[in-house]
Amino acid sequence: MSSRLDPEEALAGPFYVVAALLVVIPLLDFVLSVPSAEFSNVQWRFAAVGLLSGYTLTPILGLAMAFVIAAVLKQYGVQRWLVAACLSFGVILLALSAGFLLDMLQLRISVPRDGRAAFQSAWMRAIIKLVLSTIALLYMGWRARRMIPARSRHRPPKTVHVVSK
């Protein structure tokens, strides 16, 4: 008996850890960078979502890495969970993007004339990042569904023994 594992089995655990770190560390950086939550304050919401836009790419790479690991190892339960996570995060980012645009419309009238160019540049860069991240998450989640085999809905018929005289 050999205790040697195939390379994909031996590295799956460490690679999952790296994938999780790619998701968790940027989110932790974001949470620690944002001042205490003031959801009713339009300036806070605008700043928080604008800051979040800069932290989206690395978690997407982490999810993609986890998808590759799960696909190689044919871990369909993990793949299902990742599909749900990608689609959920994509919908959340879509909602945050819509809210960000509404907050931008409210704030733009209060921006002084000399700060309008910087304000426009900031919100344009943020919304581009948010929209592209949303598209990537939704596309990755939607397409990844196809690599998971469908669960059989039909059970094989039970054998019936007919006894006749």
C-alpha positions in Angstrom: 0.0 0.0 0.0 1.3 3.4 -1.0 0.6 6.6 0.9 1.5 8.7 -2.2 -1.4 10.8 -3.6 -1.9 12.0 -7.1 -0.7 15.6 -7.5 -4.2 16.9 -7.9 -5.3 15.2 -4.7 -2.2 16.2 -2.8 -2.5 19.9 -3.8 -6.3 20.3 -3.7 -6.3 21.2 0.0 -3.6 23.8 -0.2 -5.0 25.2 -3.4 -8.4 25.5 -1.8 -6.8 27.4 1.1 -5.1 29.8 -1.4 -8.4 30.3 -3.2 -10.2 31.0 0.1 -7.5 33.5 1.0 -7.9 35.2 -2.4 -11.6 35.8 -1.4 -11.3 36.5 2.3 -8.2 38.8 2.5 -9.5 41.5 0.1 -12.9 41.4 1.8 -11.3 41.7 5.2 -9.2 44.7 3.9 -12.4 46.3 2.6 -14.3 45.8 5.9 -11.4 47.2 7.9 -11.0 50.2 5.5 -14.6 51.4 5.7 -15.6 53.5 8.7 -18.5 52.3 10.8 -21.7 51.7 8.8 -24.0 54.6 8.2 -26.5 53.2 5.6 -28.7 56.2 5.8 -25.8 58.5 4.8 -25.5 58.9 1.0 -21.9 60.0 1.2 -21.0 56.9 3.2 -22.8 54.6 0.8 -21.1 56.2 -2.2 -17.7 56.0 -0.7 -18.1 52.4 0.6 -19.4 51.0 -2.7 -16.8 53.0 -4.6 -14.1 51.5 -2.4 -15.6 48.0 -2.8 -15.2 48.3 -6.5 -11.4 48.2 -6.1 -11.6 45.0 -4.1 -13.7 42.8 -6.5 -11.1 41.3 -8.9 -9.1 39.2 -6.4 -12.1 37.4 -4.9 -13.3 36.6 -8.4 -9.9 35.0 -9.1 -10.2 33.0 -5.9 -13.6 31.7 -7.0 -12.3 30.8 -10.4 -9.4 29.0 -8.8 -11.8 27.0 -6.6 -13.9 26.2 -9.7 -10.8 24.7 -11.4 -9.9 22.6 -8.4 -13.4 21.3 -8.0 -13.7 20.6 -11.7 -10.4 18.6 -11.8 -11.5 16.6 -8.8 -15.1 16.2 -9.9 -16.4 17.6 -6.6 -19.9 18.4 -7.8 -21.1 19.5 -4.3 -18.4 22.1 -4.2 -19.2 23.2 -7.8 -22.8 23.6 -6.9 -21.9 25.8 -3.9 -19.5 27.9 -6.0 -22.2 28.4 -8.7 -24.6 29.6 -6.0 -21.9 31.9 -4.5 -21.1 33.4 -7.9 -24.7 34.0 -8.9 -25.5 35.4 -5.4 -22.5 37.7 -5.3 -23.3 38.8 -8.9 -26.8 39.7 -8.0 -25.6 41.6 -4.9 -23.1 43.5 -6.9 -25.8 44.4 -9.5 -28.0 45.8 -6.7 -25.1 47.7 -5.2 -24.3 49.1 -8.6 -27.8 50.4 -9.1 -27.7 51.9 -5.6 -24.3 53.4 -6.4 -25.7 55.1 -9.5 -28.7 56.5 -7.5 -26.3 57.8 -4.8 -24.1 59.4 -7.5 -27.1 61.2 -8.9 -27.9 62.6 -5.5 -24.4 63.6 -4.7 -23.4 65.2 -8.0 -25.4 68.4 -7.4 -23.6 69.0 -4.1 -20.1 68.6 -5.6 -18.3 72.0 -6.0 -17.5 73.0 -9.6 -13.7 72.5 -9.2 -14.3 68.9 -7.9 -16.6 67.7 -10.6 -14.0 66.3 -12.9 -12.5 64.2 -10.0 -16.0 63.1 -8.9 -17.0 62.1 -12.4 -13.7 60.1 -12.9 -14.2 58.4 -9.5 -17.7 57.2 -10.1 -17.0 56.2 -13.7 -14.1 54.1 -12.7 -16.0 52.5 -9.8 -19.1 51.7 -11.9 -17.0 50.2 -14.7 -15.3 47.9 -12.2 -18.6 47.0 -10.5 -20.4 46.2 -13.8 -17.5 44.2 -15.2 -17.2 42.3 -11.9 -20.9 41.6 -12.0 -20.8 40.4 -15.5 -17.8 38.1 -14.7 -19.5 36.6 -11.7 -22.8 36.0 -13.4 -21.2 34.6 -16.5 -18.9 32.3 -14.6 -21.7 31.1 -12.3 -24.1 30.6 -15.2 -21.6 28.7 -17.4 -20.2 26.6 -14.5 -23.7 25.1 -14.0 -23.1 23.2 -17.3 -20.1 21.3 -15.9 -22.2 19.7 -13.1 -24.0 16.6 -14.2 -27.8 16.8 -13.7 -29.1 14.8 -10.7 -31.1 12.0 -11.9 -34.8 12.7 -11.3 -36.0 9.3 -12.3 -35.3 6.3 -10.2 -34.8 3.1 -12.0 -38.0 1.0 -11.9 -38.2 -1.7 -9.3 -38.1 -5.2 -10.6 -41.5 -6.7 -10.5 -41.8 -10.5 -10.3 -45.0 -11.8 -11.8 -46.0 -15.2 -10.6 -48.4 -17.1 -12.8 -49.8 -20.6 -12.6 
